[in-house]
Amino acid sequence: MRFSISRKRFSDLSEQEILALAISSEEDDARIYRGYAESLRAGYPDSAKVFDGMAAEEDTHRKRLIDLHRQRFGDVIPLIRREHVAGYYNRRPVWLVENLGLERIRAEAEAMEREAEAFYLKAAKRTSDAPTRKLLGDLAAAEAGHQNTAEALEQKHLSGDARDREEDAAKRQFILTWVQPGLAGLMDGSVSTLAPIFATAFATQDTWTTFLVGLAASVGAGISMGFTEAASDDGQLSGRGSPVKRGIASGVMTTVGGLGHALPYLITDFRTATIIAIIVVFVELWAIAWIQNKFMETPFFRAAFQVVLGGALVFAAGVLIGSG
């Protein structure tokens, strides 16, 4: 069975419908800002105050629009929302954005105001009716005012120290949720698969067999590491974030780490494939050391020594077992 949804064109809306659409949009935006505030309150209380203030500002504009509607058209406001109008800007679901971090939420809020202002300005240019043109211009000015209000609220609630604290907290959360599990996975995938891949390579000198063993080892290790990371800690007490995100980071990077030196064995010439695989291993190990130095603040040469030494030992074990 097929269903079709009829959406009105913006150019076909009456002034009353445009005003009703503005009212419902302001109501939705206030609800979105309150949702952002609640999601940030525990970890970023100062930013939560900013979004509380923006929600209150949206409420003020909604009340002014309702008063204007009552004066011009009476108390009955037509039911019309964004999804009823073709070409009208749509908001992303709150649940889709609130889990993406502080900076993404701030950027989304800025985009909300810019999109609304741009839409009203564009709509004003498309009408020749003077009252409608004035109404759309007033709405665009109101949205531009929201941006100024947001900046004033940030200056009030987000001092330099408060912003620095929140940015440090966001960076720490990013490291705990994504970098740390991903780094552990990359190390496990890069190092633990060295022995089976190179043992198979030197035992069989068959590139296709070596690739299949490497593929199986990489995917299997990725699945194992992903589930282990997700099941080991729900993040509620440790503050390490969503177990699903950590599991994905660990599982994907484990698989990538193993595939890096398995893929060269798609080359049919054994000698060429092995040389390239060894070069890839060298690059992987140094990349791990660089990530440890950049995000975990581990001295580079100490990290490099630990990773390269461990990788070299596992690589040598694989070669010796395969050659024997």
N, C-alpha and C positions, 0 to 999 in steps of 0.2 A: 504494500500500500504506500502511496506517495503522499507526502504532505508538503504544502507550499505555504510560506509565510509571506504575507503581503506587507511591505514596508513603504511608508509614505516618503515621497521626496521632500527634501527640506524646502524647496521652492514652492511646494503646494501647501505648506503650513500657514495657518492664519496667525495673526499677531497674538491672539490668545493662546494658541497652541505653542508658539515659540516661547512665550512667557512661561507656560506650564512646563515645557521641556527644560527651561533654565532652572525652574524650581526643583524639579526632580533631580537634575544634574548636581545642583548644589547640595541636595540632601545626600546623594550617593557619595559625593566627594567628602563630605563631613564624616560619613560612616567609614570611608576608607582611611582617612587620617586618624580616626580613633582606633581603628584596627592596627595601624602602624604603631601608634603610641603604646598600645597594650603589648604588642610583640617586642617592643624595645625597652619597656619600663624596667625590667629586671636587670638587664645588662647595660643599658644606655639611658639612665634616667633623665639626663639633660636634654638629649634629643627627643625623648618622649614628651617633655614639656613643650618643645617646639611644635610637635604635631598636635598636642592638645590645643595649643593656641591657634593653629591653623584650622582645626575643626571648629573652634568657637567662631572664628572669622567667617567660615562658610555658613554657619548657622545665622550669623548676623545678616549676610547677604541674602540668604533664603527668606528670612523674615521680611526684609525690605522688598523682595520680589513678590512675596505673598501680599503685602500691603498694596503694592502697585496693582496686582491682579484684582484685588478686592475693589479698588477704586475704579478700575476701568471695566471689569467684566463681572464682578460679583464674587460670591463666596465659593461657587462650585468650580474647582480646578479640573480641567480635563486630565484623564489618565494617559500620559504619553511619556515614554522614557527613551533613552538612547537607542535601545535595540529596536524601537518602532520606526526609526527614521533611517532611510538609506543614505550612506555616506557620512553619517554622524560618527564622530570619534568615539571609540570604545575604550573603557578602562580594563586593564588586566585584572584578573581575579586577585584579591588580596593574598590568598593562600599561595599564589604562584610567585609573589614578589617578596613576601615577608620572610621567607626562608633563605633569601639570597644575600643577606648581609646589610650592614648599615649604609654603606655608600650607595648600594643599588637602590635602597629605599629612598634615600635623599634624592638621587637622580630621577627616580620615578615620580616623586612629588613635584620636582621642577618641571618635568615633562608634562605632567597633568595640567599645570597652569599654562604652559606655553601652548599646548595643543588647544586648550579651550579658547585662549585669546586669539590664536591664529584662525580657528574655525569661525568665530564670530566676526572677525575682520573680513574674512573671505566672503562670508554670507552677506555681510552688509554691502559689499560691492556688487552683489548679484541682484539686488532689488532696487527698483526705482521708486518704490513707495516711501515717501519721506518719513512717516511715523515709524514704519518698520525699520528703515535704515537707522533712525535715531536710536531705536530700541536695541538693535544689534550692536551699534557703536557703544552704547552705555554698558552693555554686557561685556564687550571686549575690554573697556576701560576697567570694569570691575575685576576681570581676571588679571589684568596687568597690576592692579592694586594688590591682588593676592600675592603676587611675587614680591612686591615691596614689603608687604606685611611679613612674609616668610623671612626675608632678610633681617627685618627689625627684630623678629622673635629670636632668630639665631644669635644676633648680637646681644640680646638680653639674657638668654639662657645658656648660650654656648660661648663662654669665655675661652681665651686661648688655652688655658690649662685644662678646661673641661673637654674641649675638642681633642686635645692631645691625648687625654686619658682614654677617651672613647676610641680614637684611632688606634691606640696601643692595644686596647681590648679587642678591637675588631681584627687586628693583625694577629694577635695571639690566638684568637678563635680560628682564623683561617689556617694557621700553622697546625693547631691541634686536630682540626677536622679533616683537612686535605693534605697538607704537606707531610706531616709526620707519618700517617698511614701510607701515603703514596711512596714516601722515601723507603719505608720498611719493605713495601712490596717490590719496589725497583731493586733494592739490594738483594732481596730473596730471589727474585726472578733472574737477576743477572748472575748471581754467584751460584745458587743451588743447581741451576740447570747446566752449568759448565761441565761438570763431571759426566753426566749421562750423554750429553751431546757430543763431546770430544772423545769420550770412550767409544761411542758408536762409530764416530767418524774414523778413528784410527783402527778400530777392530774390523770394520767392513769395507772402508774406503768406498762406500756407496753413498753418493750425495743424496739420493732420494730417500733412502732408508734413514739417513741421518736427519734429514729435514722432518720426516714423519715423527721420529723419536723426539726431536726438539719441539715440534708443534704440540705433541701430546703432553710432554713435560711442562711446557709453558702454560697451556690452557688448564691442565690439571692443577698446577701450582696456583694459578690465578683464582680458580674456583675455591680451592682450599683456603687460601689466604683471605679472600673476600668474606667467606662465611665465618672464618675464625675471628676476624676483626669485628664483624658486625655482631657476633654472638658474645664476644668477650666483655663488652662494656656498653650499657645502654646510654651512657653519657649524662645521666641525670645527676650523679654525684661527682663524677670526675670533671664535668664541664667540657668534655671533648667533642660535644656536638652529636648530630644525628648518626646512629650506628649504620644506617643505610648509606649515607654519604661516605663515611669512613670505609665501609666495606667495598663500595664501588672504587674509591681511590686506591685502596690496597690491591684489590683484585685486578683492576685494569693495569696498574703499573707493574704488578708481578708478571702478568702475561706479556706486556711490552718488553720488560727486561729479558725474558727468555727468548722471545721471538727475534730480538735484535741480532743475536748470533746464530739463530736457526735459519733465518731467511736466506743468508748467503748460500746455503746448501741447495737452493733451487738452481744454482749454477751447476751444470753437468760436470765441469772439470774439477776434480777433487782438490788439486793443488791450489787453483785460483780461489775456490770457495773457502778453503781453510784459511788462506792468507787474509781474505776479506773478513772472515768471521773473527780472526784474532784481532784485527784492527778495530772491529766493532766492539769487541770486549774491552779493549783499551779505552775507547771513547766512553763506553758505558761507565766504567769504573771511575774515570776522571769526572764525568758528569755527576756521579753520586757524591764524590768529594766536594764538588763545587756547590751542590745543593745543601750539603751539610754545613759548609762554610757560610753560605748566604742566609739560610733560614734558621739553622740550629746553632749558629755562632760557634761552630767547632773550628779551631785553627786549621787552615787549609792543608798544611803539610802533614799534620797529625792525622786528619781525615783521609788524606790520600795514602799515607803509609798503611793505615789500618785496612782500607778497602782494597788497595792494590795487593798488599801482602796476602790477605784472605783470598782474593780472587786468584792470585798466582798459585797458591797452594791447592785450591780446588781444581784449577786448570791442569796443574801438573799431575794431580791424582787421576783425573780423567784420561790424560794422555798415557800415563804409565799402565793403567788398567786396560785401556784399549790396545796398547802395543803389546801387552803380555799375552 
